[in-house]
């Protein structure tokens, strides 16, 4: 049986969709950075759009030391940055129901 990490669990919990902006998120840890071609390995640069939609782990209450599972949710990088700048008064249940 394959071992799941917390990123995979949170990604699957929201179905790969950011609960804030509803965009499809990208698993940055699974993205191909290098590909093998006839000329050897080549680097595949990350686009700005891809980078914005990389999944991050969001601490819903804004307290980064509070790593209780119910306080963690997957969010795209852009929303996680935006959310840090303002208070969002939702709990995990409300965020999951909004998907």
Buried (B, 14 or more C-beta within 10 A) or exposed (E): EEEEEEBBEBBEBBEBBBBBBEBEBBEBEEEEEEEEEEEEEEEEEEEEEBEBBBBBBBBBBEEEEEEEEEBBBBBBBBBBEBBEEEEBEBEBEEBBEEE
